[in-house]
């Protein structure tokens, strides 16, 4: 498996074959019902705690490796990530993006999330899990899917990249609902709200309905793209969807507006 997104039936088959299951829904939703042996995690567990860099992955790759092993991640075993895409911030995309960035090539989230799995008959439970077996994941980080602030600045200065702001339009226009130091957007960034990739039930739109609006803003499958949001969550979902559609040069700026807006004086537009 080298996909970023699975249909509910594809996920159902892998679940029956003992894939590792990660559930990123909130704790209450997990308690009410979850796929047996699904491990409930948050994206914050794998990210830097200190402001304004809390969107970035932990710096210490040994700690990342240990944390992922602790929840059962192995390089050779598929990982299925389950969310609630109609009502969350794309956290399932963030976990999948993280795993691909750290060298796991068989991690994907479920199109339509938990509800879609229930609909195709995947068993659920509200009971606790058996003790989790440790995985043997080895980090082998790649720059294919991520971009750092300084690299983004250099690419912008040379007009080598299209930057996509995946937040709500109000945020793009200056609202700061999530603690950004300043409002606005990265200069030259084009707005494309991440939820415009899905319908109101959380299912991905057909490929042609995703690709056409991207083409309308000048993006082809080989166009260099960097996406961002507030802390690299919604933008990671965007990257995961585009990667699944064969876009070959799309990167997530995980530091996003928390980091970018913390720099004094310049480099924001409204």
Secondary structure as a PSIPRED ss2 file (coil, helix, strand):
# PSIPRED VFORMAT (PSIPRED V4.0)

   1 X C   1.000  0.000  0.000
   2 X C   1.000  0.000  0.000
   3 X C   1.000  0.000  0.000
   4 X C   1.000  0.000  0.000
   5 X E   0.000  0.000  1.000
   6 X E   0.000  0.000  1.000
   7 X C   1.000  0.000  0.000
   8 X H   0.000  1.000  0.000
   9 X H   0.000  1.000  0.000
  10 X H   0.000  1.000  0.000
  11 X H   0.000  1.000  0.000
  12 X H   0.000  1.000  0.000
  13 X H   0.000  1.000  0.000
  14 X H   0.000  1.000  0.000
  15 X H   0.000  1.000  0.000
  16 X H   0.000  1.000  0.000
  17 X C   1.000  0.000  0.000
  18 X C   1.000  0.000  0.000
  19 X C   1.000  0.000  0.000
  20 X E   0.000  0.000  1.000
  21 X E   0.000  0.000  1.000
  22 X E   0.000  0.000  1.000
  23 X E   0.000  0.000  1.000
  24 X C   1.000  0.000  0.000
  25 X C   1.000  0.000  0.000
  26 X C   1.000  0.000  0.000
  27 X H   0.000  1.000  0.000
  28 X H   0.000  1.000  0.000
  29 X H   0.000  1.000  0.000
  30 X H   0.000  1.000  0.000
  31 X H   0.000  1.000  0.000
  32 X H   0.000  1.000  0.000
  33 X C   1.000  0.000  0.000
  34 X E   0.000  0.000  1.000
  35 X C   1.000  0.000  0.000
  36 X C   1.000  0.000  0.000
  37 X C   1.000  0.000  0.000
  38 X C   1.000  0.000  0.000
  39 X E   0.000  0.000  1.000
  40 X E   0.000  0.000  1.000
  41 X C   1.000  0.000  0.000
  42 X C   1.000  0.000  0.000
  43 X H   0.000  1.000  0.000
  44 X H   0.000  1.000  0.000
  45 X H   0.000  1.000  0.000
  46 X H   0.000  1.000  0.000
  47 X E   0.000  0.000  1.000
  48 X C   1.000  0.000  0.000
  49 X C   1.000  0.000  0.000
  50 X C   1.000  0.000  0.000
  51 X C   1.000  0.000  0.000
  52 X C   1.000  0.000  0.000
  53 X C   1.000  0.000  0.000
  54 X C   1.000  0.000  0.000
  55 X C   1.000  0.000  0.000
  56 X C   1.000  0.000  0.000
  57 X E   0.000  0.000  1.000
  58 X C   1.000  0.000  0.000
  59 X C   1.000  0.000  0.000
  60 X C   1.000  0.000  0.000
  61 X H   0.000  1.000  0.000
  62 X H   0.000  1.000  0.000
  63 X H   0.000  1.000  0.000
  64 X H   0.000  1.000  0.000
  65 X H   0.000  1.000  0.000
  66 X H   0.000  1.000  0.000
  67 X H   0.000  1.000  0.000
  68 X H   0.000  1.000  0.000
  69 X H   0.000  1.000  0.000
  70 X H   0.000  1.000  0.000
  71 X C   1.000  0.000  0.000
  72 X C   1.000  0.000  0.000
  73 X C   1.000  0.000  0.000
  74 X C   1.000  0.000  0.000
  75 X C   1.000  0.000  0.000
  76 X C   1.000  0.000  0.000
  77 X C   1.000  0.000  0.000
  78 X C   1.000  0.000  0.000
  79 X E   0.000  0.000  1.000
  80 X E   0.000  0.000  1.000
  81 X E   0.000  0.000  1.000
  82 X E   0.000  0.000  1.000
  83 X C   1.000  0.000  0.000
  84 X C   1.000  0.000  0.000
  85 X C   1.000  0.000  0.000
  86 X C   1.000  0.000  0.000
  87 X C   1.000  0.000  0.000
  88 X C   1.000  0.000  0.000
  89 X C   1.000  0.000  0.000
  90 X C   1.000  0.000  0.000
  91 X H   0.000  1.000  0.000
  92 X H   0.000  1.000  0.000
  93 X H   0.000  1.000  0.000
  94 X H   0.000  1.000  0.000
  95 X H   0.000  1.000  0.000
  96 X H   0.000  1.000  0.000
  97 X H   0.000  1.000  0.000
  98 X H   0.000  1.000  0.000
  99 X H   0.000  1.000  0.000
 100 X H   0.000  1.000  0.000
 101 X H   0.000  1.000  0.000
 102 X C   1.000  0.000  0.000
 103 X C   1.000  0.000  0.000
 104 X C   1.000  0.000  0.000
 105 X C   1.000  0.000  0.000
 106 X C   1.000  0.000  0.000
 107 X E   0.000  0.000  1.000
 108 X E   0.000  0.000  1.000
 109 X E   0.000  0.000  1.000
 110 X E   0.000  0.000  1.000
 111 X C   1.000  0.000  0.000
 112 X C   1.000  0.000  0.000
 113 X H   0.000  1.000  0.000
 114 X H   0.000  1.000  0.000
 115 X H   0.000  1.000  0.000
 116 X H   0.000  1.000  0.000
 117 X H   0.000  1.000  0.000
 118 X H   0.000  1.000  0.000
 119 X H   0.000  1.000  0.000
 120 X C   1.000  0.000  0.000
 121 X C   1.000  0.000  0.000
 122 X C   1.000  0.000  0.000
 123 X C   1.000  0.000  0.000
 124 X C   1.000  0.000  0.000
 125 X E   0.000  0.000  1.000
 126 X C   1.000  0.000  0.000
 127 X C   1.000  0.000  0.000
 128 X C   1.000  0.000  0.000
 129 X C   1.000  0.000  0.000
 130 X C   1.000  0.000  0.000
 131 X C   1.000  0.000  0.000
 132 X C   1.000  0.000  0.000
 133 X C   1.000  0.000  0.000
 134 X C   1.000  0.000  0.000
 135 X C   1.000  0.000  0.000
 136 X C   1.000  0.000  0.000
 137 X C   1.000  0.000  0.000
 138 X C   1.000  0.000  0.000
 139 X C   1.000  0.000  0.000
 140 X C   1.000  0.000  0.000
 141 X C   1.000  0.000  0.000
 142 X C   1.000  0.000  0.000
 143 X C   1.000  0.000  0.000
 144 X C   1.000  0.000  0.000
 145 X C   1.000  0.000  0.000
 146 X E   0.000  0.000  1.000
 147 X C   1.000  0.000  0.000
 148 X C   1.000  0.000  0.000
 149 X H   0.000  1.000  0.000
 150 X H   0.000  1.000  0.000
 151 X H   0.000  1.000  0.000
 152 X H   0.000  1.000  0.000
 153 X H   0.000  1.000  0.000
 154 X H   0.000  1.000  0.000
 155 X H   0.000  1.000  0.000
 156 X H   0.000  1.000  0.000
 157 X H   0.000  1.000  0.000
 158 X C   1.000  0.000  0.000
 159 X C   1.000  0.000  0.000
 160 X C   1.000  0.000  0.000
 161 X C   1.000  0.000  0.000
 162 X E   0.000  0.000  1.000
 163 X E   0.000  0.000  1.000
 164 X E   0.000  0.000  1.000
 165 X E   0.000  0.000  1.000
 166 X C   1.000  0.000  0.000
 167 X C   1.000  0.000  0.000
 168 X C   1.000  0.000  0.000
 169 X H   0.000  1.000  0.000
 170 X H   0.000  1.000  0.000
 171 X H   0.000  1.000  0.000
 172 X H   0.000  1.000  0.000
 173 X C   1.000  0.000  0.000
 174 X C   1.000  0.000  0.000
 175 X C   1.000  0.000  0.000
 176 X C   1.000  0.000  0.000
 177 X C   1.000  0.000  0.000
 178 X C   1.000  0.000  0.000
 179 X C   1.000  0.000  0.000
 180 X C   1.000  0.000  0.000
 181 X C   1.000  0.000  0.000
 182 X C   1.000  0.000  0.000
 183 X C   1.000  0.000  0.000
 184 X C   1.000  0.000  0.000
 185 X E   0.000  0.000  1.000
 186 X C   1.000  0.000  0.000
 187 X C   1.000  0.000  0.000
 188 X C   1.000  0.000  0.000
 189 X C   1.000  0.000  0.000
 190 X E   0.000  0.000  1.000
 191 X E   0.000  0.000  1.000
 192 X C   1.000  0.000  0.000
 193 X C   1.000  0.000  0.000
 194 X H   0.000  1.000  0.000
 195 X H   0.000  1.000  0.000
 196 X H   0.000  1.000  0.000
 197 X H   0.000  1.000  0.000
 198 X E   0.000  0.000  1.000
 199 X C   1.000  0.000  0.000
 200 X C   1.000  0.000  0.000
 201 X C   1.000  0.000  0.000
 202 X C   1.000  0.000  0.000
 203 X C   1.000  0.000  0.000
 204 X E   0.000  0.000  1.000
 205 X C   1.000  0.000  0.000
 206 X C   1.000  0.000  0.000
 207 X H   0.000  1.000  0.000
 208 X H   0.000  1.000  0.000
 209 X H   0.000  1.000  0.000
 210 X H   0.000  1.000  0.000
 211 X H   0.000  1.000  0.000
 212 X H   0.000  1.000  0.000
 213 X H   0.000  1.000  0.000
 214 X H   0.000  1.000  0.000
 215 X H   0.000  1.000  0.000
 216 X H   0.000  1.000  0.000
 217 X C   1.000  0.000  0.000
 218 X C   1.000  0.000  0.000
 219 X C   1.000  0.000  0.000
 220 X C   1.000  0.000  0.000
 221 X C   1.000  0.000  0.000
 222 X C   1.000  0.000  0.000
 223 X C   1.000  0.000  0.000
 224 X C   1.000  0.000  0.000
 225 X E   0.000  0.000  1.000
 226 X E   0.000  0.000  1.000
 227 X E   0.000  0.000  1.000
 228 X E   0.000  0.000  1.000
 229 X C   1.000  0.000  0.000
 230 X C   1.000  0.000  0.000
 231 X C   1.000  0.000  0.000
 232 X C   1.000  0.000  0.000
 233 X C   1.000  0.000  0.000
 234 X H   0.000  1.000  0.000
 235 X H   0.000  1.000  0.000
 236 X H   0.000  1.000  0.000
 237 X H   0.000  1.000  0.000
 238 X H   0.000  1.000  0.000
 239 X H   0.000  1.000  0.000
 240 X H   0.000  1.000  0.000
 241 X H   0.000  1.000  0.000
 242 X H   0.000  1.000  0.000
 243 X H   0.000  1.000  0.000
 244 X H   0.000  1.000  0.000
 245 X C   1.000  0.000  0.000
 246 X C   1.000  0.000  0.000
 247 X C   1.000  0.000  0.000
 248 X C   1.000  0.000  0.000
 249 X C   1.000  0.000  0.000
 250 X E   0.000  0.000  1.000
 251 X E   0.000  0.000  1.000
 252 X E   0.000  0.000  1.000
 253 X C   1.000  0.000  0.000
 254 X C   1.000  0.000  0.000
 255 X C   1.000  0.000  0.000
 256 X H   0.000  1.000  0.000
 257 X H   0.000  1.000  0.000
 258 X H   0.000  1.000  0.000
 259 X H   0.000  1.000  0.000
 260 X H   0.000  1.000  0.000
 261 X C   1.000  0.000  0.000
 262 X C   1.000  0.000  0.000
 263 X C   1.000  0.000  0.000
 264 X C   1.000  0.000  0.000
 265 X C   1.000  0.000  0.000
 266 X C   1.000  0.000  0.000
 267 X C   1.000  0.000  0.000
 268 X C   1.000  0.000  0.000
 269 X E   0.000  0.000  1.000
 270 X C   1.000  0.000  0.000
